[in-house]
Amino acid sequence: MRLDKFLKVSRLIKRRTVANEACDAGRVSLNGKTARASADVKPGDIIEIVFGDKVLKAKVNEVRETIHKEEASKMVEIL
């Protein structure tokens, strides 16, 4: 699954366009490397997102195309 879509489905970022812009600005890294929006996300990957002066680090537990709002938190584990 594409990184920008995963960020939206897992609800780490609210909208896909915002996720895409964050990737283009270099604020998202995948496994320690700056990632493009089209990067492929797999279970076990580590995602880091820079929000201003805060850094969110999360591990991907599962990848699903669609998920209910209540279950979205199961897709990632905040580190």
Rosetta constraint file for C-alpha pairs under 8 A:
AtomPair CA 1 CA 5 HARMONIC 6.96 0.50
AtomPair CA 1 CA 6 HARMONIC 6.49 0.50
AtomPair CA 1 CA 40 HARMONIC 5.49 0.50
AtomPair CA 1 CA 41 HARMONIC 5.56 0.50
AtomPair CA 1 CA 42 HARMONIC 7.56 0.50
AtomPair CA 1 CA 63 HARMONIC 7.24 0.50
AtomPair CA 1 CA 65 HARMONIC 7.65 0.50
AtomPair CA 2 CA 6 HARMONIC 6.18 0.50
AtomPair CA 2 CA 37 HARMONIC 6.55 0.50
AtomPair CA 2 CA 38 HARMONIC 5.04 0.50
AtomPair CA 2 CA 39 HARMONIC 5.56 0.50
AtomPair CA 2 CA 40 HARMONIC 5.04 0.50
AtomPair CA 2 CA 41 HARMONIC 6.23 0.50
AtomPair CA 3 CA 7 HARMONIC 6.19 0.50
AtomPair CA 3 CA 36 HARMONIC 7.57 0.50
AtomPair CA 3 CA 37 HARMONIC 5.27 0.50
AtomPair CA 3 CA 38 HARMONIC 5.94 0.50
AtomPair CA 3 CA 39 HARMONIC 5.41 0.50
AtomPair CA 3 CA 40 HARMONIC 6.03 0.50
AtomPair CA 3 CA 41 HARMONIC 5.79 0.50
AtomPair CA 4 CA 8 HARMONIC 6.50 0.50
AtomPair CA 4 CA 16 HARMONIC 5.81 0.50
AtomPair CA 4 CA 17 HARMONIC 7.89 0.50
AtomPair CA 4 CA 19 HARMONIC 5.14 0.50
AtomPair CA 4 CA 20 HARMONIC 5.44 0.50
AtomPair CA 4 CA 23 HARMONIC 7.60 0.50
AtomPair CA 4 CA 37 HARMONIC 5.00 0.50
AtomPair CA 4 CA 38 HARMONIC 7.00 0.50
AtomPair CA 5 CA 9 HARMONIC 6.11 0.50
AtomPair CA 5 CA 16 HARMONIC 6.02 0.50
AtomPair CA 5 CA 19 HARMONIC 7.83 0.50
AtomPair CA 6 CA 10 HARMONIC 5.87 0.50
AtomPair CA 6 CA 41 HARMONIC 7.41 0.50
AtomPair CA 6 CA 63 HARMONIC 7.47 0.50
AtomPair CA 7 CA 11 HARMONIC 5.97 0.50
AtomPair CA 7 CA 12 HARMONIC 5.23 0.50
AtomPair CA 7 CA 13 HARMONIC 5.48 0.50
AtomPair CA 7 CA 14 HARMONIC 7.91 0.50
AtomPair CA 7 CA 16 HARMONIC 7.33 0.50
AtomPair CA 7 CA 19 HARMONIC 6.50 0.50
AtomPair CA 8 CA 12 HARMONIC 6.36 0.50
AtomPair CA 8 CA 13 HARMONIC 5.34 0.50
AtomPair CA 8 CA 14 HARMONIC 5.69 0.50
AtomPair CA 8 CA 15 HARMONIC 5.63 0.50
AtomPair CA 8 CA 16 HARMONIC 5.36 0.50
AtomPair CA 8 CA 19 HARMONIC 7.04 0.50
AtomPair CA 9 CA 65 HARMONIC 7.29 0.50
AtomPair CA 9 CA 66 HARMONIC 6.64 0.50
AtomPair CA 9 CA 67 HARMONIC 7.08 0.50
AtomPair CA 9 CA 72 HARMONIC 7.20 0.50
AtomPair CA 10 CA 72 HARMONIC 5.10 0.50
AtomPair CA 10 CA 73 HARMONIC 6.71 0.50
AtomPair CA 10 CA 75 HARMONIC 6.10 0.50
AtomPair CA 10 CA 76 HARMONIC 7.12 0.50
AtomPair CA 11 CA 72 HARMONIC 6.73 0.50
AtomPair CA 11 CA 73 HARMONIC 7.83 0.50
AtomPair CA 13 CA 18 HARMONIC 7.12 0.50
AtomPair CA 13 CA 19 HARMONIC 6.05 0.50
AtomPair CA 14 CA 18 HARMONIC 7.36 0.50
AtomPair CA 14 CA 19 HARMONIC 7.83 0.50
AtomPair CA 15 CA 19 HARMONIC 6.39 0.50
AtomPair CA 16 CA 20 HARMONIC 6.05 0.50
AtomPair CA 17 CA 21 HARMONIC 6.18 0.50
AtomPair CA 18 CA 22 HARMONIC 6.15 0.50
AtomPair CA 19 CA 23 HARMONIC 6.29 0.50
AtomPair CA 19 CA 37 HARMONIC 7.56 0.50
AtomPair CA 20 CA 24 HARMONIC 6.25 0.50
AtomPair CA 20 CA 37 HARMONIC 5.47 0.50
AtomPair CA 21 CA 25 HARMONIC 6.12 0.50
AtomPair CA 22 CA 26 HARMONIC 6.42 0.50
AtomPair CA 22 CA 27 HARMONIC 5.39 0.50
AtomPair CA 22 CA 28 HARMONIC 6.35 0.50
AtomPair CA 23 CA 27 HARMONIC 5.84 0.50
AtomPair CA 23 CA 28 HARMONIC 5.24 0.50
AtomPair CA 23 CA 29 HARMONIC 7.98 0.50
AtomPair CA 23 CA 34 HARMONIC 7.98 0.50
AtomPair CA 23 CA 35 HARMONIC 6.32 0.50
AtomPair CA 23 CA 36 HARMONIC 5.40 0.50
AtomPair CA 23 CA 37 HARMONIC 5.42 0.50
AtomPair CA 24 CA 36 HARMONIC 6.46 0.50
AtomPair CA 24 CA 37 HARMONIC 7.10 0.50
AtomPair CA 26 CA 34 HARMONIC 6.02 0.50
AtomPair CA 26 CA 35 HARMONIC 7.12 0.50
AtomPair CA 26 CA 36 HARMONIC 7.89 0.50
AtomPair CA 27 CA 34 HARMONIC 7.52 0.50
AtomPair CA 27 CA 49 HARMONIC 5.75 0.50
AtomPair CA 27 CA 50 HARMONIC 5.18 0.50
AtomPair CA 27 CA 51 HARMONIC 7.73 0.50
AtomPair CA 28 CA 34 HARMONIC 6.05 0.50
AtomPair CA 28 CA 35 HARMONIC 5.98 0.50
AtomPair CA 28 CA 36 HARMONIC 7.99 0.50
AtomPair CA 28 CA 47 HARMONIC 7.09 0.50
AtomPair CA 28 CA 48 HARMONIC 5.67 0.50
AtomPair CA 28 CA 49 HARMONIC 4.59 0.50
AtomPair CA 28 CA 50 HARMONIC 6.56 0.50
AtomPair CA 29 CA 33 HARMONIC 5.09 0.50
AtomPair CA 29 CA 34 HARMONIC 4.14 0.50
AtomPair CA 29 CA 35 HARMONIC 4.93 0.50
AtomPair CA 29 CA 47 HARMONIC 5.77 0.50
AtomPair CA 29 CA 48 HARMONIC 5.15 0.50
AtomPair CA 29 CA 49 HARMONIC 6.61 0.50
AtomPair CA 30 CA 34 HARMONIC 6.31 0.50
AtomPair CA 30 CA 35 HARMONIC 5.62 0.50
AtomPair CA 30 CA 45 HARMONIC 6.85 0.50
AtomPair CA 30 CA 46 HARMONIC 5.78 0.50
AtomPair CA 30 CA 47 HARMONIC 4.73 0.50
AtomPair CA 30 CA 48 HARMONIC 6.55 0.50
AtomPair CA 31 CA 45 HARMONIC 6.02 0.50
AtomPair CA 31 CA 46 HARMONIC 4.97 0.50
AtomPair CA 31 CA 47 HARMONIC 6.34 0.50
AtomPair CA 32 CA 46 HARMONIC 7.66 0.50
AtomPair CA 32 CA 47 HARMONIC 7.93 0.50
AtomPair CA 32 CA 48 HARMONIC 7.81 0.50
AtomPair CA 35 CA 39 HARMONIC 6.27 0.50
AtomPair CA 41 CA 45 HARMONIC 6.77 0.50
AtomPair CA 41 CA 63 HARMONIC 7.63 0.50
AtomPair CA 42 CA 60 HARMONIC 7.04 0.50
AtomPair CA 42 CA 62 HARMONIC 7.48 0.50
AtomPair CA 42 CA 63 HARMONIC 6.70 0.50
AtomPair CA 43 CA 59 HARMONIC 7.93 0.50
AtomPair CA 43 CA 60 HARMONIC 5.00 0.50
AtomPair CA 43 CA 61 HARMONIC 5.14 0.50
AtomPair CA 43 CA 62 HARMONIC 5.18 0.50
AtomPair CA 43 CA 63 HARMONIC 6.49 0.50
AtomPair CA 44 CA 59 HARMONIC 6.15 0.50
AtomPair CA 44 CA 60 HARMONIC 5.23 0.50
AtomPair CA 44 CA 61 HARMONIC 6.12 0.50
AtomPair CA 45 CA 59 HARMONIC 5.80 0.50
AtomPair CA 45 CA 60 HARMONIC 5.39 0.50
AtomPair CA 46 CA 57 HARMONIC 7.03 0.50
AtomPair CA 46 CA 58 HARMONIC 5.73 0.50
AtomPair CA 46 CA 59 HARMONIC 4.54 0.50
AtomPair CA 46 CA 60 HARMONIC 6.35 0.50
AtomPair CA 47 CA 57 HARMONIC 5.75 0.50
AtomPair CA 47 CA 58 HARMONIC 5.28 0.50
AtomPair CA 47 CA 59 HARMONIC 6.29 0.50
AtomPair CA 47 CA 60 HARMONIC 7.54 0.50
AtomPair CA 48 CA 55 HARMONIC 6.68 0.50
AtomPair CA 48 CA 56 HARMONIC 5.54 0.50
AtomPair CA 48 CA 57 HARMONIC 4.44 0.50
AtomPair CA 48 CA 58 HARMONIC 6.48 0.50
AtomPair CA 49 CA 55 HARMONIC 5.69 0.50
AtomPair CA 49 CA 56 HARMONIC 5.13 0.50
AtomPair CA 49 CA 57 HARMONIC 6.57 0.50
AtomPair CA 50 CA 54 HARMONIC 5.90 0.50
AtomPair CA 50 CA 55 HARMONIC 4.54 0.50
AtomPair CA 50 CA 56 HARMONIC 6.39 0.50
AtomPair CA 51 CA 55 HARMONIC 6.04 0.50
AtomPair CA 51 CA 56 HARMONIC 7.52 0.50
AtomPair CA 56 CA 78 HARMONIC 7.55 0.50
AtomPair CA 56 CA 79 HARMONIC 7.87 0.50
AtomPair CA 57 CA 78 HARMONIC 6.05 0.50
AtomPair CA 57 CA 79 HARMONIC 5.42 0.50
AtomPair CA 58 CA 76 HARMONIC 6.10 0.50
AtomPair CA 58 CA 77 HARMONIC 5.41 0.50
AtomPair CA 58 CA 78 HARMONIC 4.34 0.50
AtomPair CA 58 CA 79 HARMONIC 5.32 0.50
AtomPair CA 59 CA 76 HARMONIC 5.50 0.50
AtomPair CA 59 CA 77 HARMONIC 5.10 0.50
AtomPair CA 59 CA 78 HARMONIC 6.44 0.50
AtomPair CA 59 CA 79 HARMONIC 6.94 0.50
AtomPair CA 60 CA 75 HARMONIC 6.18 0.50
AtomPair CA 60 CA 76 HARMONIC 4.65 0.50
AtomPair CA 60 CA 77 HARMONIC 6.57 0.50
AtomPair CA 61 CA 74 HARMONIC 7.12 0.50
AtomPair CA 61 CA 75 HARMONIC 5.15 0.50
AtomPair CA 61 CA 76 HARMONIC 5.20 0.50
AtomPair CA 61 CA 77 HARMONIC 6.76 0.50
AtomPair CA 62 CA 74 HARMONIC 7.69 0.50
AtomPair CA 62 CA 75 HARMONIC 4.99 0.50
AtomPair CA 62 CA 76 HARMONIC 7.15 0.50
AtomPair CA 63 CA 75 HARMONIC 6.59 0.50
AtomPair CA 64 CA 75 HARMONIC 7.98 0.50
AtomPair CA 67 CA 71 HARMONIC 6.48 0.50
AtomPair CA 67 CA 72 HARMONIC 6.16 0.50
AtomPair CA 68 CA 72 HARMONIC 6.30 0.50
AtomPair CA 71 CA 75 HARMONIC 7.55 0.50
AtomPair CA 72 CA 76 HARMONIC 7.83 0.50
AtomPair CA 73 CA 77 HARMONIC 7.56 0.50
